[in-house]
Amino acid sequence: MPGLRVMLVVGARPQFIKCAPVIREILSNHSQIDLDIVHTGQHYDSRMSEIFFSELEIPLPLANLKVGSGSHAAQTAVMMRRLEPLMLRTKPDIVAVPGDTNTTLAASLTASKICLPVAHIEAGLRSHDMAMPEEINRRLTDHCSRLLFAPTRTAVVNLRKEGLARATRLTGDTMVDAISQAMPIVQQEETIVLERLALEPENYVLVTLHRPSNVDNLSRLSRIHNSLCKVARKTRVIFLVHPRTRVRLAEIRAIGATGNDEVLFASPQGYIETLCLLKNASCLLTDSGGMQKESFLLHVPCVTLRSTTEWPETLERKANRLIFEPEIAHRALLQASSDHTLRERIKSLKSPFGDGHASERIARMLEESF
Ligand code: UD1
């Protein structure tokens, strides 16, 4: 019997993480599935891409489309032009797309326009903020998908409200699978990772910021940097700097500045190193979707420097605070990093993100549905 041919299209850092457990499950337990991994090349720096393939043991992709950077329209259009002939040539039975990046949208649009069924992993998230490119990407992808793998009950409700109940399956979140699979290595490595950066457990604030709304407006970025310097007078601050953020921080001359209130800037880290740093932080400041959830799963209080989130579950459980003004975030960070009862409280909460077996469900449902 011919196997089921699945093309999985990835391109940006969070997608490698979300898909790694699904890939592992398919390769170990679903020999009927022929899996073709395609990398669009949206992320191309080795610390944004290759490092994840080697750490997470993701097999080399069938193709790397090397689209690189560009405006949203240009990047998405180049991806579509390069994906279409590949899909026509390899004729997958189904195209699977994770998350909400330009890669997700390009692959789902290309596939659906040549009548290939699409399966969306991490469907149904909504920030209700159409100024975010990711909100556009995820809504459009959900509406042209045949199968919607929802990570949470909230996501199921969102999809139902948009008339998509029939395609929806509650699977849990594959990032829970990824974290639980990585945890034995994290426990082995964490001391070394912290020592390398001269950090002590629960004695520093971890920062990651890359959204255009925070880093592309230089006066806002300066306010954020000033607030972080104030935090750094009281506790250590380590900032893992995304490539676009590095360019902007250099423009405001933040990187390279020295003094007592110095923020420690570090390159983007691999998955294991990032989990080690997050697990031991007293608090996280971020604008990433995935890290809001990872901090919940590792019981670390989170401040999200945005006015909306696609993960309301973390707010409802008071593990995450949504704060837009950097000066207010500064006070919240100091408060959270000195309140050691918060971690225990978050630990006692039941996780709404699933049981760590989402990838098994996704692989099984892919096989059964087609
Ligand atoms: C993308 C996703 C975002 C995700 C993030 C994770 C979209 C719309 N956004 O945002 O949802 O949270 O990835 O990191 O798809 N750059 C490099 N090297 C790289 C990648 C990017 O230097 O390997 C620089 C380039 O200047 C590029 C800029 O970063 O123009 C933005 O990269 P892009 O992939 O367009 O979006 P991200 O901000 O990374």
Residues whose N, C-alpha, C, O or C-beta is under 5 A from the ligand:
A	BS01	UD1	A12 R13 P14 Q42 H43 Y44 D45 M48 S69 G70 D100 T101 N102 T103 P133 E134 H210 P243 R244
